[in-house]
């Protein structure tokens, strides 16, 4: 009963946080409101929930990462793969090494392996917080896609680096060869297992639906279970459950391009997943806030471990770590951009100019989130010899402070940095949309012509002009896919017959348009993001006719 009560309380807290965020005179990002609400619940009402890292990773991360992988534009991942890998792998390694040595130098009482572990766990960025912060200001789509792709991959690389740093801290042994081989299996194994499991399930589901039909509720439930299955399988085999969930989502997006799902299934599934995303994101940040009072209670011990009598040194340490993270990120992005531009010039490609202001915005968008806190809470209590792990409470406190400070800095700085920034026109998006609409119109016209011939053949006793008139009216309105008017100077029976014929022709036209959108996406002539948007419009039009 306690578990049910706690679950209901968390859901109510998420709902209330959304209301508070909108009612505040000064707009605050929703994650900050949820963290504050969680801190109030735990500190004032003493009703906080202790975060269990393993439970957290299994319950919350798989569906969210799966959905991110499902919805992130794949052509963006492929187009900017070098930049994304530079941020997700290269920047993580630089952060672990550079920040680890800096933390050890700044706090000598913190052992170097623990300092590396802290640096590793604060390296992953949180796309949820960035999206919430930037929803009121314009951000170039390509920049957001890079940030999303980076966050999908650096979670795994940061957690793997954290795992090896913890092993070195506990055992005192570290092998570069073993770490490299292990990382390859963790990464490649997780990707292969997630993709393989999802492909197998969707293939079997497709065969079953072709033979017995499709039931939307079962299809939606299956999509909710896939990320948990991928995560559990990968973790059981020692691979990365995080990358397995991401790979499962990406594979699901490609399977979706087959266009076999019913329109009703797609619409209901989208609504369910939007609710799941909002709820889980909110619970994550409320949980994060509920951990703060206990973390602050340990500040006295942390001060003693750090060798200082003034607790404000802890804030200085946290600020210094955030500044170091921002400097490392800015430097790495600037260097990566210069290298990419140099390579583009050598290939004779056009090189767009990127201002320092935009680079600064990308650096500031490196917000840390709940994954950082859940990861640092997995630090072991003792070493192999049974003695306490030195600096554990300090590392947890600093990680929590890094999360809070990075959220506040991005909330204050990003809107100001992006406000008034001249964004390049999204010409490619408009070009693809025009291409898709024209191709869909032509496919719809052919479908109406085929429907006209088929209906005329099946009803030889009817007046052929009846079908021809309706087909002409449908073709005239295909640009907007809107329902055309029906003449009023005919008898009621003929009007009813016309409506029935028009409905059949419009459904055929919509089905042909939707198939064309999926075909263009499979051939990579339009982005999968645009295809989803256009298919959704067609699904809504079809729902109105059914």
Buried (B, 14 or more C-beta within 10 A) or exposed (E): EEEEEEEEBBBEBBEBBBEBBEEEEEEBBBBBBBBBBBBBBBBEEEBBBEBBBEEBBBBBBBBBBBBBBBBBBBBBBEBBEEBBBBBBBBBBEBBBBBBBBBBBEBBEBBBBBBBBBBBBBBBBBBBBBBBBBBEEBEBBBBBBBBBBBBBBBBBBBBBBBBBBBBBBBBEEEBEEEEBEEBBEEBBEBBBBBBBBBBBEBBEEBBEEBEEEEBEBEEBBEBBBEBBBBBBBBBBEEEBBBBBBBBBBBBBBBBBBBEBBBBBBBBBBBBEBBEEBBBBBBBBBBBBBBBBBBBBBEBBEEBBEBBEBEEEEBBEEBBBBBBEBBBEBBBBBBBEBBEEBBEEEEEEEEEEEEBEEEBBBBBBBBBBBBBBBBBBBBBBEEEBEEEEEBBBBBBBBBBBBBBBBBBBBBBBEBBBEBBEEBEEEEEEBBEEBBEBBBEBBBBBBBBBBBEBBEEBBEEBEEEEEEBBEBBBEBBBEBBEEBEBBEBEEEEEEEBBEBBEEBBBBBBBBBBBBBBBBBBBBBBEEEBBBBBBBBBBBBBBEBBEEEE
